[in-house]
Amino acid sequence: MGLFPNAWTVTMREFRLRVRSRVFQVVTLILALIGVGLALMPIGISALGLDQPSSVSVYAAADSASDSAAALVGTLNGIDQFNVEASLADDPAAARASVESGDVTGLVTVDRGGNGDLTFDLYTAETSTSGIVLAVNSAANQVSVADRLVRAGVDPSQVGEIFAPTAFDVTPVDPNAVSPEENFGPRYLLATALVVLMFMAVITYGQWVAASVAEEKASRVMELLITAATPRQLLLGKVMGAGGAGLVQYVVVVAAAIAGLLLQGTLSRLLLGDSGGSSVELQGLNVEVLLVVGLFFVGGFGLYATLYAALGSTASRQEEVQNITGPMIIVGVAGYLISFAALNAPDADWVKILSFVPFFSPYLIPTRMVMGHIAPWEIGLSFILLIAGAAVALWVAGRIYSAGVLLYGQKAGLRSVWRAVRVNR
């Protein structure tokens, strides 16, 4: 008997059980709200004033440090990495009171030590690792070095030339490679989101399938199901049903997030009066990326979920599912961690090699598309290997499942899995 139509019947049964569950509906709604909230977060940040620059007052404690204090103000205002707004202060007591009341982020007192070097003291409630402290420290170093050069006899007009930015560029071997500086932040966030979504799908929905099999064994429903369908039909049906439910949940969440992004411009104009309010551009996200992510999502889920179902079939109770699926969780976490390391080196040789490993390609291929350059043949070959790996996994899982669904009263473990693999049906 072929896999269909019995497998399709099992698929629809599993799908309806999932999507009609109150837990599934509530979780989907919560995830959708989170998606909308994350998309609208920039508006919330603006409405709360969290995007306002950090104000810093600079006070010259000695007349000989007045020029350096003014230079420090200019340097702080010119730092693009930190949103800082610096100004000179005439009254240090009033400036300290403003810091204590929270109206000003920090007060920098510039003075000269006994050896003639500048000294800087930052009075602030911020921690030593905060952005404002790092910005002041960086600016103070620049001003201090410039002051030393002037005191050493260097013409002040040449100091600016000495500190002029160095002409530095990166020429990649591959002319099609994405420049590291080109919209790095948005692309990094997008790649991170794709990795997290893939990891959540593998772990969450794989556990769904394993728990569903163990639940039917514990309730003895499995003994009735295998009289109407073969174990392989049940296996494929459960994977497709859970995968379909998971795909519906992801589509709802992604659609909610996209709707939030599209509403950003309108809400920004209505709530903040931003005349130029436009929605955030998703750098690196296009139809090709969405298509590849969808294909590798389906293939990756099929690979992991079939093995989850096979391992779940060897468990007689729900309490055993977590232990027996431990190896698959470890593999999923390994792919998750490897993909994060690949974010900073998407075109490294080890990343390219691991992109062809079926267990890791669902994580790495989308990452390489967003963060680096990948040839079409690499995507095609990786997907073929992923489908081949899923087919092998289905064959192995079928052997485990065929015997595993009939194993009762035995402690779930690798020995029971190996025993199930050796069974021929």
N, C-alpha and C positions, 0 to 999 in steps of 0.2 A: 504494500500500500504506500502511495506517495505521501508527502507531507501535507498536502492540501486535499480536500477542504477542511479537514479536522483541525489543522493548525490555525486556520483562520477563525474557526469557531472559538477555539481557546483564546485566540488573540482578542476577539471582541468581548468575550466574557471577562478577561483580565482587565481590559481597557475600561469597561463600564464599571467594574468594581472599584477601580482606582479613582476615576474622575467623579463618581457619584459619592465617594467618601467625603464626609464632612471635614475630616482632617485635611484631605487634599485640597478642598475648596478654600478652607480658611488659610492654609499655608500659601496657596497660589495668590489669594487676595493680599496677604501680608507682603509677599515678595513683590507683587505689582506695585503696592504703595511704596515699598522701599525703592524700587526702580524709579518711580516718579519723583520721590524725594531726593534721590541722588542727582537726577537730571536737573531738578530745580534748586539744588543746593547753592549755586552761584547767586541766585536772586535772594535767597535767605541770608547769605553772607553779606550781601550789599545792604539788605534791609536792616540788619543788625549793626551795620557799620564795621564789621570785622575786616573789611577790605581797606579800611582807611590806613594811611601811612602811620608808622610809629614815630611819634614826635620826640626829638632829642634836643636838649638845651646844652650849649657849650659855653663855659665860663672861663675867662683867662684870669688866673689868680695872680699873675705877675705881668707887668707891662711888657717884659721881654718875650712873653708867650702870646701876646695879642695877635700877632700876624699868624702864628701857628694855629691859634684857635679859629681864626677866620678860614685858614686853609683846611682845617678839619671839617668845618661846616660845608665847604664846597666839595670836599672829597666824599662826605657822607651822602650829600644830595646827588652825587654823580654815580653812586653804586646802583647798578641796575638789578643785581640779584636780590637786594633787600629793599622793601618799601619803607624808606626812611625819609623823614622830613626834619632837617636840622636847622637850628637858628641860634644866634648869639644871645646870651643872657647877661644882664647888667647886675641883677640882684641874686646872689647865690642862695640866700635864705628863702626867698620867694620861689626860686626854681626848685629847691629841695621840697618845699611844701607842696608844690604842684606834682612832684613825683609821688609823694606820700598820699596825695588825694586821688591819684590815678589820671590826672589831666595830662601829664607828661610821662613818657615811658622811662626816660633816664636823663641824668645830668652828668655831663663830662666836665671835670675840672682839669684844665691844662695849666701846668706849672713847670718850673725848672728846678732840677736837683742841684746838689752841691757841685757836681762835675760839669754842670752846664747842659746836660741832656734834658730833653722834655720828659715830663711825667704826666700820666693820664690816670684819672680816677673816675670810674663810672659808678654813679649812685643810682641804683635801679632795683626793682623787685623781681626782675627777670632772672632766670637761672643762667649758669655759665655756658650752657649749650644752646641758648635761644639765639634766634637770628639777629636780634638787635645787638647782643653782646659780640657775636662774631663780626658783625658789620663795623662796630666801633673799634674792635681790636685790629681789623684789617686796615681801616682808615688811619688809625693811630700809628701803625707801623709805617705806612707810607709817608705820613707827615713827619715822623721822627727821623726817618732816613733822609728825607729832603732837607730837614733842618741841619743834620750833621754835615751834609754835603756843602751847604752854604757856609757853615762855620769852618769847614776845612778849606775854604777859599774858592769853591766852585762858583762860577757866575750864576746868579739866580735865574737868568734867562735860559741857561743850559740845563737847569734841573728838570724843567718840563720835557726837554728833549730826551733826557736820560730815562725818565719814567714813561715815555711814549710807548703805547702798546707795540709789541713785537709782531711783525708780519709773519703769521704762521698759518699754514694750510695743510690739509691732508689730501693726498692724491691716491685714491684706491686703485688697486690692480684691476678690479672689475669696474669698467666705466658705468655699468648699470647699477652699481651698489648705491644704497641710500646713504646720503651724507649723515654722519652721526649728529651733526648740529641741526639738521633739517626737521623742525617740529618734533624734537626728541621727546619732550614732556608728554604731549597728547598721544604720540604713538606708543610710548612706554605704558601709559595708563590703559590704552586700548588693548595692548598685548597682555598686560596683567589681568585685565577683566576677562579676556578670552581663556587664559590659563585657569583662572579661578572657576569660571563657569564649567569648563571641561572637567576639572577635578571634582566639583560638586556633583556633576552628572554621573561620573564613574562611580563615586562612592555611594551617593544617595540612592540612585536608581538600581545599582547593582545589589545593594542591601535589600531593596524592595523585592527583587526577584528571589533572592536567597531566602528571605523571611517568608515569602508567599509559599514557596515549596515546602519549607519546614512546617508551616502552619497547616497545610493540607495533609502532611504526613501525620502530624500530631492529632488531628481531628479524624483521621482515617478516611478522609474524603479521597485521598490519592488512590486507595484501593478500588474505588468506584470509577475514577477517571481513567485508569489504565485499562479498564475493560472496554472503554469506548474509543480510546485513542492510544497510539503507541507512545512510549516515553519520548521519542524524538519529536513527535508532533506536539506533545505537551511542552517540551523544552522550548521549541521554536515559538510556540504560541505565547508562552509566558514572557519571553524576551521581547517579542514584538508588541505585546500588550502593554508591558511596563514602559518600553521605549516610546510607544505612542503617547502614553499619558505624560511621560516626562517631557516629550517634545511639545505637547500642548502647553504645559506649564511654562516652559522656556519661551515659547512664542508669546504668551500673554505677558510675561515679565519684560521681554525685549520690546514688545509693542508699547507697553506702558512707558518704558524709559524713552523710547523714540518720541512718543507723544509729548512727554515732558520737555524734551529738547526742542521740539517744534513750537511749544508754547512759551519758551523762554523769552523770545522777542516781544510777544504781545504782553505777557505779564510784566516784563521789565518796563515797558512804556506805561502801563496802567498803574503799577504800584510805585515805581521809582521815578517816573517821568523821564526815562532814558530815551531821548529822541532817536538815538542810533541803535536802540536795542535790537539785536539780532541773535538768533539761536547760535549755540556753540557749534563750531565745525568739528566734525569727528575726523581728525587727521588719520589717514591710513585705512579708513573704512570705506570700502566700495563694493560693487556687485561681485567682483571676483573673489574678494576676501570672504564675503558672506557665503558664496557658493562653496568655496573650499572648506570653510568652517562647518557648513551643514553636512557636506559629504564625510568629512573626517569625524564629525560628531556621531553620525549614524554608524560608520564603520567601527569607530572606537568603542561605542556603546555596545554594539553587537559582539565585539571581541571580549570585552570585560564581562558583560551580562551573562553570556553563555557559560563562562567559567564560574561566575557567582552562582548561577542556577545549579550547575553540576555539584559544586561544593555544598550548597544548601540542601541538596537531595540526600546527602549522607548524614545530615543532622536529624535526629528524631524529635528534638524539642527546640523551641525558640531560643532558649538560653544558650544553646550550642552554636548558634549561627555566627555570633561574633568571633568565637574562637576558630571555627573551621574556615571562615573567610579571611582570616588574618593574612595569609600569603598574598591574596589579591589586594588587600589594603596596602601592604608594604610596596607592592609593585606600582600601585596608583600614586602613592606618596613619593616614590622614587621619580616617577615621571614629572610630578608636580615640582619637586625640588630642582631637577635637572633643567626644566623649562625656565625657571627663574634665573638659574646661572646662565642660560643661553640668552637671556634678555640683553646682557651686556656684551655678548660675543656671538651674535646670530650667524655669522659667516665663518666661525671657527671650524676646523676640520672635524673635531670630535662631535660638534653639533650636527654637521652634515651627515656623518656616519650614523649617529643615533636617530636621525630623521627617517631612516629606512627600517628601524626596528618597530614592528607593529604596536608594541605596548607603549612606545614613546612618541610615535609620529603624530597621533592626534593632538599632543601638546606642542610639539616642536614645529610642525609645518605652518600652522597659523602664526606662530611667533616669528618665524623667519620671514613670512610674507609681510608682516607689519613692520618689523624692525630692520630687516636687511633685504638682500636680493636672493631670489631662488628661481632657478630655471624651470620652465614648464615641465620638462622631462623628469625633473626630480619630484615634482608634485605627482605626476602620473605614475612613476615607478613606486613611490612611497604608498600611494593609494592602492595600487595592484597588490603590493606586498601586504598591506593592511587587510584587504579582502581575502587574500590567500590565508593569512594568519587567522582571520575570523572563521574561515571554512575549516581549517585544521582544528581550531578550538571547538567548533560545533561537532566535529567528528569525535574528538576526545571527550567533550562534555556529554555527548550522546551515550558513550559507553559508560561513563560514570553515572549518569542520570538513570540509565536503564537498570542498573543494579542498585544504585543508591536509594531509589524511591521504595525499594522493598527491604531495605536494611532497617530493622526495628530493634530497639533494646541494646544497640551496640554503641559504645562510646565513639563519638565522631573524632576523627584524627587523620593524619596522613596515611596510616596503615589501612584504614577503611577505604580511603580514596584509592589507594593503589590496588586494593583488592577489587574495587569496583571497576577499575580500568582493565583488569585482566579478564573480566567476565565477557564472554562473547554472546551476542543475542542476534 
